[in-house]
Amino acid sequence: MTATDVIHQLQTLPPQEVAKVRDWLTEHDEESPELLAAIDQGLRSLEEKGARVVTRDELENKVRQWAGKSR
């Protein structure tokens, strides 16, 4: 089964079942140590430059958007 097959199957499910799948995926989504270190470095860089500081959650959500993942 491919990702496309899974997506097509998800499209046939009722919304509450899709929500269960989304919740499961969210619970099993783990960031790599490298990604977390890059996020921390980015935050430090922003603080050093006096730029608008964002929360870690805001930054993680933005990185997920850039990577094509959303929570």
CHARMM-style PDB file with segment names, atoms N, HN, CA, C and O in Angstrom:
ATOM      1  N   MET     1       0.852  -1.176   0.000  1.00  0.00      PROA
ATOM      2  CA  MET     1       0.000   0.000   0.000  1.00  0.00      PROA
ATOM      3  C   MET     1       0.896   1.237   0.000  1.00  0.00      PROA
ATOM      4  O   MET     1       1.911   1.285   0.695  1.00  0.00      PROA
ATOM      5  N   THR     2       0.509   2.219  -0.779  1.00  0.00      PROA
ATOM      6  HN  THR     2      -0.316   2.180  -1.344  1.00  0.00      PROA
ATOM      7  CA  THR     2       1.274   3.453  -0.865  1.00  0.00      PROA
ATOM      8  C   THR     2       0.603   4.553  -0.045  1.00  0.00      PROA
ATOM      9  O   THR     2      -0.526   4.400   0.419  1.00  0.00      PROA
ATOM     10  N   ALA     3       1.315   5.656   0.122  1.00  0.00      PROA
ATOM     11  HN  ALA     3       2.232   5.781  -0.256  1.00  0.00      PROA
ATOM     12  CA  ALA     3       0.740   6.807   0.821  1.00  0.00      PROA
ATOM     13  C   ALA     3      -0.500   7.296   0.084  1.00  0.00      PROA
ATOM     14  O   ALA     3      -1.479   7.695   0.715  1.00  0.00      PROA
ATOM     15  N   THR     4      -0.468   7.270  -1.238  1.00  0.00      PROA
ATOM     16  HN  THR     4       0.327   6.945  -1.751  1.00  0.00      PROA
ATOM     17  CA  THR     4      -1.632   7.687  -2.025  1.00  0.00      PROA
ATOM     18  C   THR     4      -2.822   6.789  -1.735  1.00  0.00      PROA
ATOM     19  O   THR     4      -3.950   7.271  -1.628  1.00  0.00      PROA
ATOM     20  N   ASP     5      -2.582   5.483  -1.605  1.00  0.00      PROA
ATOM     21  HN  ASP     5      -1.666   5.092  -1.691  1.00  0.00      PROA
ATOM     22  CA  ASP     5      -3.666   4.552  -1.269  1.00  0.00      PROA
ATOM     23  C   ASP     5      -4.262   4.892   0.093  1.00  0.00      PROA
ATOM     24  O   ASP     5      -5.482   4.901   0.264  1.00  0.00      PROA
ATOM     25  N   VAL     6      -3.399   5.170   1.051  1.00  0.00      PROA
ATOM     26  HN  VAL     6      -2.409   5.164   0.913  1.00  0.00      PROA
ATOM     27  CA  VAL     6      -3.860   5.510   2.398  1.00  0.00      PROA
ATOM     28  C   VAL     6      -4.688   6.786   2.365  1.00  0.00      PROA
ATOM     29  O   VAL     6      -5.744   6.865   2.993  1.00  0.00      PROA
ATOM     30  N   ILE     7      -4.209   7.783   1.634  1.00  0.00      PROA
ATOM     31  HN  ILE     7      -3.351   7.719   1.123  1.00  0.00      PROA
ATOM     32  CA  ILE     7      -4.942   9.043   1.528  1.00  0.00      PROA
ATOM     33  C   ILE     7      -6.321   8.805   0.929  1.00  0.00      PROA
ATOM     34  O   ILE     7      -7.313   9.349   1.414  1.00  0.00      PROA
ATOM     35  N   HSD     8      -6.385   7.999  -0.117  1.00  0.00      PROA
ATOM     36  HN  HSD     8      -5.579   7.558  -0.511  1.00  0.00      PROA
ATOM     37  CA  HSD     8      -7.687   7.708  -0.726  1.00  0.00      PROA
ATOM     38  C   HSD     8      -8.606   6.991   0.263  1.00  0.00      PROA
ATOM     39  O   HSD     8      -9.807   7.260   0.302  1.00  0.00      PROA
ATOM     40  N   GLN     9      -8.054   6.094   1.048  1.00  0.00      PROA
ATOM     41  HN  GLN     9      -7.079   5.875   1.016  1.00  0.00      PROA
ATOM     42  CA  GLN     9      -8.863   5.405   2.059  1.00  0.00      PROA
ATOM     43  C   GLN     9      -9.357   6.383   3.121  1.00  0.00      PROA
ATOM     44  O   GLN     9     -10.511   6.316   3.545  1.00  0.00      PROA
ATOM     45  N   LEU    10      -8.484   7.287   3.547  1.00  0.00      PROA
ATOM     46  HN  LEU    10      -7.547   7.341   3.202  1.00  0.00      PROA
ATOM     47  CA  LEU    10      -8.875   8.282   4.544  1.00  0.00      PROA
ATOM     48  C   LEU    10     -10.018   9.152   4.046  1.00  0.00      PROA
ATOM     49  O   LEU    10     -10.886   9.556   4.821  1.00  0.00      PROA
ATOM     50  N   GLN    11     -10.015   9.437   2.758  1.00  0.00      PROA
ATOM     51  HN  GLN    11      -9.310   9.110   2.128  1.00  0.00      PROA
ATOM     52  CA  GLN    11     -11.066  10.279   2.190  1.00  0.00      PROA
ATOM     53  C   GLN    11     -12.438   9.608   2.235  1.00  0.00      PROA
ATOM     54  O   GLN    11     -13.461  10.277   2.091  1.00  0.00      PROA
ATOM     55  N   THR    12     -12.463   8.305   2.430  1.00  0.00      PROA
ATOM     56  HN  THR    12     -11.632   7.761   2.547  1.00  0.00      PROA
ATOM     57  CA  THR    12     -13.748   7.595   2.491  1.00  0.00      PROA
ATOM     58  C   THR    12     -14.274   7.465   3.918  1.00  0.00      PROA
ATOM     59  O   THR    12     -15.418   7.060   4.126  1.00  0.00      PROA
ATOM     60  N   LEU    13     -13.442   7.810   4.899  1.00  0.00      PROA
ATOM     61  HN  LEU    13     -12.513   8.140   4.730  1.00  0.00      PROA
ATOM     62  CA  LEU    13     -13.840   7.659   6.302  1.00  0.00      PROA
ATOM     63  C   LEU    13     -14.687   8.828   6.773  1.00  0.00      PROA
ATOM     64  O   LEU    13     -14.563   9.939   6.258  1.00  0.00      PROA
ATOM     65  N   PRO    14     -15.554   8.576   7.758  1.00  0.00      PROA
ATOM     66  CA  PRO    14     -16.292   9.689   8.370  1.00  0.00      PROA
ATOM     67  C   PRO    14     -15.320  10.583   9.145  1.00  0.00      PROA
ATOM     68  O   PRO    14     -14.258  10.126   9.568  1.00  0.00      PROA
ATOM     69  N   PRO    15     -15.684  11.860   9.331  1.00  0.00      PROA
ATOM     70  CA  PRO    15     -14.777  12.811   9.986  1.00  0.00      PROA
ATOM     71  C   PRO    15     -14.250  12.354  11.346  1.00  0.00      PROA
ATOM     72  O   PRO    15     -13.081  12.583  11.656  1.00  0.00      PROA
ATOM     73  N   GLN    16     -15.081  11.717  12.154  1.00  0.00      PROA
ATOM     74  HN  GLN    16     -16.030  11.531  11.902  1.00  0.00      PROA
ATOM     75  CA  GLN    16     -14.610  11.300  13.479  1.00  0.00      PROA
ATOM     76  C   GLN    16     -13.541  10.211  13.381  1.00  0.00      PROA
ATOM     77  O   GLN    16     -12.670  10.129  14.247  1.00  0.00      PROA
ATOM     78  N   GLU    17     -13.591   9.383  12.353  1.00  0.00      PROA
ATOM     79  HN  GLU    17     -14.299   9.449  11.649  1.00  0.00      PROA
ATOM     80  CA  GLU    17     -12.559   8.360  12.170  1.00  0.00      PROA
ATOM     81  C   GLU    17     -11.267   8.988  11.657  1.00  0.00      PROA
ATOM     82  O   GLU    17     -10.177   8.572  12.049  1.00  0.00      PROA
ATOM     83  N   VAL    18     -11.383   9.978  10.789  1.00  0.00      PROA
ATOM     84  HN  VAL    18     -12.269  10.316  10.470  1.00  0.00      PROA
ATOM     85  CA  VAL    18     -10.202  10.705  10.319  1.00  0.00      PROA
ATOM     86  C   VAL    18      -9.537  11.400  11.502  1.00  0.00      PROA
ATOM     87  O   VAL    18      -8.310  11.438  11.593  1.00  0.00      PROA
ATOM     88  N   ALA    19     -10.344  11.949  12.408  1.00  0.00      PROA
ATOM     89  HN  ALA    19     -11.341  11.919  12.334  1.00  0.00      PROA
ATOM     90  CA  ALA    19      -9.798  12.609  13.600  1.00  0.00      PROA
ATOM     91  C   ALA    19      -9.012  11.619  14.454  1.00  0.00      PROA
ATOM     92  O   ALA    19      -7.974  11.976  15.012  1.00  0.00      PROA
ATOM     93  N   LYS    20      -9.489  10.391  14.561  1.00  0.00      PROA
ATOM     94  HN  LYS    20     -10.332  10.102  14.108  1.00  0.00      PROA
ATOM     95  CA  LYS    20      -8.762   9.367  15.327  1.00  0.00      PROA
ATOM     96  C   LYS    20      -7.406   9.085  14.691  1.00  0.00      PROA
ATOM     97  O   LYS    20      -6.403   8.946  15.390  1.00  0.00      PROA
ATOM     98  N   VAL    21      -7.380   9.002  13.372  1.00  0.00      PROA
ATOM     99  HN  VAL    21      -8.195   9.115  12.804  1.00  0.00      PROA
ATOM    100  CA  VAL    21      -6.119   8.763  12.667  1.00  0.00      PROA
ATOM    101  C   VAL    21      -5.180   9.945  12.877  1.00  0.00      PROA
ATOM    102  O   VAL    21      -3.992   9.753  13.135  1.00  0.00      PROA
ATOM    103  N   ARG    22      -5.706  11.172  12.767  1.00  0.00      PROA
ATOM    104  HN  ARG    22      -6.671  11.328  12.558  1.00  0.00      PROA
ATOM    105  CA  ARG    22      -4.888  12.370  12.975  1.00  0.00      PROA
ATOM    106  C   ARG    22      -4.316  12.385  14.388  1.00  0.00      PROA
ATOM    107  O   ARG    22      -3.141  12.696  14.581  1.00  0.00      PROA
ATOM    108  N   ASP    23      -5.146  12.050  15.375  1.00  0.00      PROA
ATOM    109  HN  ASP    23      -6.101  11.797  15.218  1.00  0.00      PROA
ATOM    110  CA  ASP    23      -4.670  12.022  16.759  1.00  0.00      PROA
ATOM    111  C   ASP    23      -3.561  10.989  16.935  1.00  0.00      PROA
ATOM    112  O   ASP    23      -2.569  11.252  17.615  1.00  0.00      PROA
ATOM    113  N   TRP    24      -3.725   9.819  16.327  1.00  0.00      PROA
ATOM    114  HN  TRP    24      -4.531   9.605  15.775  1.00  0.00      PROA
ATOM    115  CA  TRP    24      -2.708   8.775  16.432  1.00  0.00      PROA
ATOM    116  C   TRP    24      -1.396   9.256  15.808  1.00  0.00      PROA
ATOM    117  O   TRP    24      -0.324   9.080  16.388  1.00  0.00      PROA
ATOM    118  N   LEU    25      -1.489   9.865  14.621  1.00  0.00      PROA
ATOM    119  HN  LEU    25      -2.360  10.008  14.150  1.00  0.00      PROA
ATOM    120  CA  LEU    25      -0.288  10.364  13.963  1.00  0.00      PROA
ATOM    121  C   LEU    25       0.401  11.433  14.802  1.00  0.00      PROA
ATOM    122  O   LEU    25       1.629  11.463  14.889  1.00  0.00      PROA
ATOM    123  N   THR    26      -0.379  12.303  15.414  1.00  0.00      PROA
ATOM    124  HN  THR    26      -1.376  12.279  15.344  1.00  0.00      PROA
ATOM    125  CA  THR    26       0.173  13.362  16.257  1.00  0.00      PROA
ATOM    126  C   THR    26       0.911  12.773  17.445  1.00  0.00      PROA
ATOM    127  O   THR    26       1.998  13.230  17.799  1.00  0.00      PROA
ATOM    128  N   GLU    27       0.323  11.762  18.057  1.00  0.00      PROA
ATOM    129  HN  GLU    27      -0.559  11.391  17.770  1.00  0.00      PROA
ATOM    130  CA  GLU    27       0.949  11.126  19.223  1.00  0.00      PROA
ATOM    131  C   GLU    27       2.245  10.414  18.859  1.00  0.00      PROA
ATOM    132  O   GLU    27       3.128  10.268  19.704  1.00  0.00      PROA
ATOM    133  N   HSD    28       2.369   9.975  17.622  1.00  0.00      PROA
ATOM    134  HN  HSD    28       1.651  10.093  16.935  1.00  0.00      PROA
ATOM    135  CA  HSD    28       3.534   9.193  17.211  1.00  0.00      PROA
ATOM    136  C   HSD    28       4.523  10.003  16.375  1.00  0.00      PROA
ATOM    137  O   HSD    28       5.455   9.445  15.797  1.00  0.00      PROA
ATOM    138  N   ASP    29       4.322  11.293  16.315  1.00  0.00      PROA
ATOM    139  HN  ASP    29       3.565  11.747  16.785  1.00  0.00      PROA
ATOM    140  CA  ASP    29       5.222  12.184  15.572  1.00  0.00      PROA
ATOM    141  C   ASP    29       6.349  12.602  16.502  1.00  0.00      PROA
ATOM    142  O   ASP    29       6.120  13.290  17.497  1.00  0.00      PROA
ATOM    143  N   GLU    30       7.566  12.185  16.177  1.00  0.00      PROA
ATOM    144  HN  GLU    30       7.753  11.626  15.369  1.00  0.00      PROA
ATOM    145  CA  GLU    30       8.709  12.525  17.016  1.00  0.00      PROA
ATOM    146  C   GLU    30       9.726  13.314  16.200  1.00  0.00      PROA
ATOM    147  O   GLU    30      10.074  12.939  15.080  1.00  0.00      PROA
ATOM    148  N   GLU    31      10.190  14.401  16.778  1.00  0.00      PROA
ATOM    149  HN  GLU    31       9.908  14.706  17.688  1.00  0.00      PROA
ATOM    150  CA  GLU    31      11.213  15.197  16.128  1.00  0.00      PROA
ATOM    151  C   GLU    31      12.582  14.589  16.434  1.00  0.00      PROA
ATOM    152  O   GLU    31      12.815  14.050  17.516  1.00  0.00      PROA
ATOM    153  N   SER    32      13.460  14.691  15.472  1.00  0.00      PROA
ATOM    154  HN  SER    32      13.271  15.129  14.594  1.00  0.00      PROA
ATOM    155  CA  SER    32      14.814  14.171  15.672  1.00  0.00      PROA
ATOM    156  C   SER    32      15.597  15.120  16.574  1.00  0.00      PROA
ATOM    157  O   SER    32      15.275  16.305  16.660  1.00  0.00      PROA
ATOM    158  N   PRO    33      16.616  14.605  17.241  1.00  0.00      PROA
ATOM    159  CA  PRO    33      17.475  15.475  18.056  1.00  0.00      PROA
ATOM    160  C   PRO    33      18.098  16.593  17.212  1.00  0.00      PROA
ATOM    161  O   PRO    33      18.298  17.707  17.697  1.00  0.00      PROA
ATOM    162  N   GLU    34      18.402  16.284  15.943  1.00  0.00      PROA
ATOM    163  HN  GLU    34      18.240  15.379  15.550  1.00  0.00      PROA
ATOM    164  CA  GLU    34      18.984  17.297  15.067  1.00  0.00      PROA
ATOM    165  C   GLU    34      17.998  18.439  14.809  1.00  0.00      PROA
ATOM    166  O   GLU    34      18.386  19.607  14.800  1.00  0.00      PROA
ATOM    167  N   LEU    35      16.730  18.102  14.601  1.00  0.00      PROA
ATOM    168  HN  LEU    35      16.415  17.153  14.608  1.00  0.00      PROA
ATOM    169  CA  LEU    35      15.721  19.137  14.377  1.00  0.00      PROA
ATOM    170  C   LEU    35      15.552  19.992  15.622  1.00  0.00      PROA
ATOM    171  O   LEU    35      15.496  21.218  15.528  1.00  0.00      PROA
ATOM    172  N   LEU    36      15.471  19.368  16.770  1.00  0.00      PROA
ATOM    173  HN  LEU    36      15.516  18.372  16.846  1.00  0.00      PROA
ATOM    174  CA  LEU    36      15.324  20.121  18.019  1.00  0.00      PROA
ATOM    175  C   LEU    36      16.531  21.023  18.266  1.00  0.00      PROA
ATOM    176  O   LEU    36      16.377  22.154  18.728  1.00  0.00      PROA
ATOM    177  N   ALA    37      17.728  20.528  17.961  1.00  0.00      PROA
ATOM    178  HN  ALA    37      17.853  19.609  17.586  1.00  0.00      PROA
ATOM    179  CA  ALA    37      18.934  21.355  18.126  1.00  0.00      PROA
ATOM    180  C   ALA    37      18.902  22.543  17.164  1.00  0.00      PROA
ATOM    181  O   ALA    37      19.297  23.648  17.534  1.00  0.00      PROA
ATOM    182  N   ALA    38      18.435  22.324  15.936  1.00  0.00      PROA
ATOM    183  HN  ALA    38      18.114  21.426  15.635  1.00  0.00      PROA
ATOM    184  CA  ALA    38      18.347  23.413  14.962  1.00  0.00      PROA
ATOM    185  C   ALA    38      17.330  24.458  15.409  1.00  0.00      PROA
ATOM    186  O   ALA    38      17.549  25.656  15.230  1.00  0.00      PROA
ATOM    187  N   ILE    39      16.234  24.014  15.981  1.00  0.00      PROA
ATOM    188  HN  ILE    39      16.056  23.040  16.126  1.00  0.00      PROA
ATOM    189  CA  ILE    39      15.217  24.941  16.497  1.00  0.00      PROA
ATOM    190  C   ILE    39      15.813  25.768  17.638  1.00  0.00      PROA
ATOM    191  O   ILE    39      15.637  26.986  17.684  1.00  0.00      PROA
ATOM    192  N   ASP    40      16.515  25.107  18.551  1.00  0.00      PROA
ATOM    193  HN  ASP    40      16.658  24.118  18.513  1.00  0.00      PROA
ATOM    194  CA  ASP    40      17.150  25.823  19.662  1.00  0.00      PROA
ATOM    195  C   ASP    40      18.165  26.847  19.153  1.00  0.00      PROA
ATOM    196  O   ASP    40      18.214  27.971  19.651  1.00  0.00      PROA
ATOM    197  N   GLN    41      18.967  26.465  18.171  1.00  0.00      PROA
ATOM    198  HN  GLN    41      18.927  25.552  17.766  1.00  0.00      PROA
ATOM    199  CA  GLN    41      19.960  27.390  17.600  1.00  0.00      PROA
ATOM    200  C   GLN    41      19.259  28.575  16.942  1.00  0.00      PROA
ATOM    201  O   GLN    41      19.707  29.715  17.068  1.00  0.00      PROA
ATOM    202  N   GLY    42      18.172  28.309  16.248  1.00  0.00      PROA
ATOM    203  HN  GLY    42      17.808  27.383  16.145  1.00  0.00      PROA
ATOM    204  CA  GLY    42      17.421  29.391  15.629  1.00  0.00      PROA
ATOM    205  C   GLY    42      16.870  30.360  16.655  1.00  0.00      PROA
ATOM    206  O   GLY    42      16.896  31.572  16.444  1.00  0.00      PROA
ATOM    207  N   LEU    43      16.375  29.842  17.756  1.00  0.00      PROA
ATOM    208  HN  LEU    43      16.353  28.857  17.928  1.00  0.00      PROA
ATOM    209  CA  LEU    43      15.866  30.704  18.827  1.00  0.00      PROA
ATOM    210  C   LEU    43      16.985  31.555  19.420  1.00  0.00      PROA
ATOM    211  O   LEU    43      16.805  32.748  19.661  1.00  0.00      PROA
ATOM    212  N   ARG    44      18.145  30.934  19.652  1.00  0.00      PROA
ATOM    213  HN  ARG    44      18.291  29.964  19.456  1.00  0.00      PROA
ATOM    214  CA  ARG    44      19.283  31.695  20.189  1.00  0.00      PROA
ATOM    215  C   ARG    44      19.707  32.793  19.215  1.00  0.00      PROA
ATOM    216  O   ARG    44      20.014  33.911  19.629  1.00  0.00      PROA
ATOM    217  N   SER    45      19.724  32.476  17.937  1.00  0.00      PROA
ATOM    218  HN  SER    45      19.475  31.568  17.601  1.00  0.00      PROA
ATOM    219  CA  SER    45      20.107  33.453  16.926  1.00  0.00      PROA
ATOM    220  C   SER    45      19.134  34.626  16.912  1.00  0.00      PROA
ATOM    221  O   SER    45      19.553  35.779  16.815  1.00  0.00      PROA
ATOM    222  N   LEU    46      17.848  34.341  17.007  1.00  0.00      PROA
ATOM    223  HN  LEU    46      17.508  33.404  17.086  1.00  0.00      PROA
ATOM    224  CA  LEU    46      16.852  35.414  17.035  1.00  0.00      PROA
ATOM    225  C   LEU    46      17.043  36.312  18.248  1.00  0.00      PROA
ATOM    226  O   LEU    46      16.965  37.537  18.146  1.00  0.00      PROA
ATOM    227  N   GLU    47      17.295  35.691  19.398  1.00  0.00      PROA
ATOM    228  HN  GLU    47      17.359  34.697  19.480  1.00  0.00      PROA
ATOM    229  CA  GLU    47      17.480  36.471  20.621  1.00  0.00      PROA
ATOM    230  C   GLU    47      18.721  37.360  20.516  1.00  0.00      PROA
ATOM    231  O   GLU    47      18.697  38.512  20.948  1.00  0.00      PROA
ATOM    232  N   GLU    48      19.797  36.831  19.945  1.00  0.00      PROA
ATOM    233  HN  GLU    48      19.816  35.895  19.594  1.00  0.00      PROA
ATOM    234  CA  GLU    48      21.038  37.595  19.804  1.00  0.00      PROA
ATOM    235  C   GLU    48      20.858  38.786  18.868  1.00  0.00      PROA
ATOM    236  O   GLU    48      21.462  39.836  19.082  1.00  0.00      PROA
ATOM    237  N   LYS    49      20.043  38.635  17.845  1.00  0.00      PROA
ATOM    238  HN  LYS    49      19.552  37.781  17.671  1.00  0.00      PROA
ATOM    239  CA  LYS    49      19.851  39.701  16.860  1.00  0.00      PROA
ATOM    240  C   LYS    49      18.753  40.677  17.269  1.00  0.00      PROA
ATOM    241  O   LYS    49      18.513  41.670  16.583  1.00  0.00      PROA
ATOM    242  N   GLY    50      18.097  40.398  18.368  1.00  0.00      PROA
ATOM    243  HN  GLY    50      18.291  39.591  18.925  1.00  0.00      PROA
ATOM    244  CA  GLY    50      17.032  41.279  18.829  1.00  0.00      PROA
ATOM    245  C   GLY    50      15.789  41.219  17.969  1.00  0.00      PROA
ATOM    246  O   GLY    50      14.943  42.112  18.032  1.00  0.00      PROA
ATOM    247  N   ALA    51      15.672  40.182  17.172  1.00  0.00      PROA
ATOM    248  HN  ALA    51      16.359  39.457  17.121  1.00  0.00      PROA
ATOM    249  CA  ALA    51      14.486  40.020  16.329  1.00  0.00      PROA
ATOM    250  C   ALA    51      13.302  39.593  17.193  1.00  0.00      PROA
ATOM    251  O   ALA    51      13.463  39.217  18.354  1.00  0.00      PROA
ATOM    252  N   ARG    52      12.129  39.658  16.609  1.00  0.00      PROA
ATOM    253  HN  ARG    52      11.998  39.964  15.666  1.00  0.00      PROA
ATOM    254  CA  ARG    52      10.937  39.212  17.334  1.00  0.00      PROA
ATOM    255  C   ARG    52      11.134  37.766  17.750  1.00  0.00      PROA
ATOM    256  O   ARG    52      11.384  36.899  16.912  1.00  0.00      PROA
ATOM    257  N   VAL    53      11.025  37.514  19.015  1.00  0.00      PROA
ATOM    258  HN  VAL    53      10.822  38.218  19.695  1.00  0.00      PROA
ATOM    259  CA  VAL    53      11.201  36.170  19.537  1.00  0.00      PROA
ATOM    260  C   VAL    53       9.851  35.462  19.511  1.00  0.00      PROA
ATOM    261  O   VAL    53       8.834  35.997  19.953  1.00  0.00      PROA
ATOM    262  N   VAL    54       9.874  34.262  18.989  1.00  0.00      PROA
ATOM    263  HN  VAL    54      10.700  33.827  18.630  1.00  0.00      PROA
ATOM    264  CA  VAL    54       8.669  33.444  18.935  1.00  0.00      PROA
ATOM    265  C   VAL    54       8.811  32.313  19.941  1.00  0.00      PROA
ATOM    266  O   VAL    54       9.916  31.973  20.364  1.00  0.00      PROA
ATOM    267  N   THR    55       7.687  31.744  20.314  1.00  0.00      PROA
ATOM    268  HN  THR    55       6.790  32.021  19.971  1.00  0.00      PROA
ATOM    269  CA  THR    55       7.752  30.615  21.242  1.00  0.00      PROA
ATOM    270  C   THR    55       8.253  29.384  20.501  1.00  0.00      PROA
ATOM    271  O   THR    55       8.209  29.316  19.272  1.00  0.00      PROA
ATOM    272  N   ARG    56       8.720  28.431  21.258  1.00  0.00      PROA
ATOM    273  HN  ARG    56       8.756  28.485  22.256  1.00  0.00      PROA
ATOM    274  CA  ARG    56       9.178  27.177  20.667  1.00  0.00      PROA
ATOM    275  C   ARG    56       8.040  26.506  19.897  1.00  0.00      PROA
ATOM    276  O   ARG    56       8.261  25.964  18.814  1.00  0.00      PROA
ATOM    277  N   ASP    57       6.822  26.538  20.452  1.00  0.00      PROA
ATOM    278  HN  ASP    57       6.642  26.978  21.332  1.00  0.00      PROA
ATOM    279  CA  ASP    57       5.673  25.942  19.769  1.00  0.00      PROA
ATOM    280  C   ASP    57       5.401  26.619  18.431  1.00  0.00      PROA
ATOM    281  O   ASP    57       5.128  25.951  17.434  1.00  0.00      PROA
ATOM    282  N   GLU    58       5.476  27.957  18.415  1.00  0.00      PROA
ATOM    283  HN  GLU    58       5.697  28.500  19.225  1.00  0.00      PROA
ATOM    284  CA  GLU    58       5.278  28.686  17.160  1.00  0.00      PROA
ATOM    285  C   GLU    58       6.319  28.279  16.126  1.00  0.00      PROA
ATOM    286  O   GLU    58       5.996  28.069  14.957  1.00  0.00      PROA
ATOM    287  N   LEU    59       7.560  28.169  16.561  1.00  0.00      PROA
ATOM    288  HN  LEU    59       7.823  28.340  17.510  1.00  0.00      PROA
ATOM    289  CA  LEU    59       8.638  27.808  15.651  1.00  0.00      PROA
ATOM    290  C   LEU    59       8.482  26.373  15.154  1.00  0.00      PROA
ATOM    291  O   LEU    59       8.649  26.104  13.965  1.00  0.00      PROA
ATOM    292  N   GLU    60       8.164  25.457  16.058  1.00  0.00      PROA
ATOM    293  HN  GLU    60       8.028  25.676  17.024  1.00  0.00      PROA
ATOM    294  CA  GLU    60       7.965  24.069  15.649  1.00  0.00      PROA
ATOM    295  C   GLU    60       6.827  23.952  14.644  1.00  0.00      PROA
ATOM    296  O   GLU    60       6.934  23.210  13.668  1.00  0.00      PROA
ATOM    297  N   ASN    61       5.739  24.682  14.877  1.00  0.00      PROA
ATOM    298  HN  ASN    61       5.653  25.285  15.670  1.00  0.00      PROA
ATOM    299  CA  ASN    61       4.618  24.651  13.930  1.00  0.00      PROA
ATOM    300  C   ASN    61       5.034  25.196  12.577  1.00  0.00      PROA
ATOM    301  O   ASN    61       4.642  24.653  11.544  1.00  0.00      PROA
ATOM    302  N   LYS    62       5.824  26.265  12.568  1.00  0.00      PROA
ATOM    303  HN  LYS    62       6.142  26.706  13.407  1.00  0.00      PROA
ATOM    304  CA  LYS    62       6.287  26.842  11.306  1.00  0.00      PROA
ATOM    305  C   LYS    62       7.196  25.861  10.575  1.00  0.00      PROA
ATOM    306  O   LYS    62       7.081  25.704   9.359  1.00  0.00      PROA
ATOM    307  N   VAL    63       8.099  25.197  11.300  1.00  0.00      PROA
ATOM    308  HN  VAL    63       8.192  25.325  12.288  1.00  0.00      PROA
ATOM    309  CA  VAL    63       8.992  24.222  10.679  1.00  0.00      PROA
ATOM    310  C   VAL    63       8.173  23.078  10.091  1.00  0.00      PROA
ATOM    311  O   VAL    63       8.461  22.612   8.989  1.00  0.00      PROA
ATOM    312  N   ARG    64       7.153  22.622  10.821  1.00  0.00      PROA
ATOM    313  HN  ARG    64       6.919  23.001  11.716  1.00  0.00      PROA
ATOM    314  CA  ARG    64       6.292  21.558  10.292  1.00  0.00      PROA
ATOM    315  C   ARG    64       5.591  22.005   9.010  1.00  0.00      PROA
ATOM    316  O   ARG    64       5.470  21.226   8.064  1.00  0.00      PROA
ATOM    317  N   GLN    65       5.132  23.252   8.976  1.00  0.00      PROA
ATOM    318  HN  GLN    65       5.231  23.885   9.744  1.00  0.00      PROA
ATOM    319  CA  GLN    65       4.495  23.769   7.770  1.00  0.00      PROA
ATOM    320  C   GLN    65       5.474  23.764   6.613  1.00  0.00      PROA
ATOM    321  O   GLN    65       5.130  23.358   5.503  1.00  0.00      PROA
ATOM    322  N   TRP    66       6.699  24.219   6.871  1.00  0.00      PROA
ATOM    323  HN  TRP    66       6.978  24.549   7.772  1.00  0.00      PROA
ATOM    324  CA  TRP    66       7.715  24.245   5.813  1.00  0.00      PROA
ATOM    325  C   TRP    66       8.036  22.848   5.339  1.00  0.00      PROA
ATOM    326  O   TRP    66       8.312  22.638   4.158  1.00  0.00      PROA
ATOM    327  N   ALA    67       8.003  21.878   6.259  1.00  0.00      PROA
ATOM    328  HN  ALA    67       7.779  22.049   7.219  1.00  0.00      PROA
ATOM    329  CA  ALA    67       8.322  20.495   5.913  1.00  0.00      PROA
ATOM    330  C   ALA    67       7.114  19.743   5.380  1.00  0.00      PROA
ATOM    331  O   ALA    67       7.228  18.582   4.986  1.00  0.00      PROA
ATOM    332  N   GLY    68       5.957  20.397   5.365  1.00  0.00      PROA
ATOM    333  HN  GLY    68       5.865  21.340   5.685  1.00  0.00      PROA
ATOM    334  CA  GLY    68       4.755  19.745   4.858  1.00  0.00      PROA
ATOM    335  C   GLY    68       4.016  18.929   5.890  1.00  0.00      PROA
ATOM    336  O   GLY    68       3.154  18.123   5.540  1.00  0.00      PROA
ATOM    337  N   LYS    69       4.339  19.123   7.169  1.00  0.00      PROA
ATOM    338  HN  LYS    69       5.039  19.778   7.454  1.00  0.00      PROA
ATOM    339  CA  LYS    69       3.641  18.436   8.256  1.00  0.00      PROA
ATOM    340  C   LYS    69       2.867  19.472   9.044  1.00  0.00      PROA
ATOM    341  O   LYS    69       3.326  20.598   9.239  1.00  0.00      PROA
ATOM    342  N   SER    70       1.700  19.080   9.488  1.00  0.00      PROA
ATOM    343  HN  SER    70       1.328  18.166   9.329  1.00  0.00      PROA
ATOM    344  CA  SER    70       0.954  19.981  10.360  1.00  0.00      PROA
ATOM    345  C   SER    70       0.336  19.183  11.475  1.00  0.00      PROA
ATOM    346  O   SER    70       0.067  17.989  11.344  1.00  0.00      PROA
ATOM    347  N   ARG    71       0.115  19.872  12.583  1.00  0.00      PROA
ATOM    348  HN  ARG    71       0.334  20.842  12.690  1.00  0.00      PROA
ATOM    349  CA  ARG    71      -0.530  19.233  13.730  1.00  0.00      PROA
ATOM    350  C   ARG    71      -1.920  19.720  13.866  1.00  0.00      PROA
ATOM    351  OT1 ARG    71      -2.635  19.300  14.776  1.00  0.00      PROA
TER     352      ARG     71
END
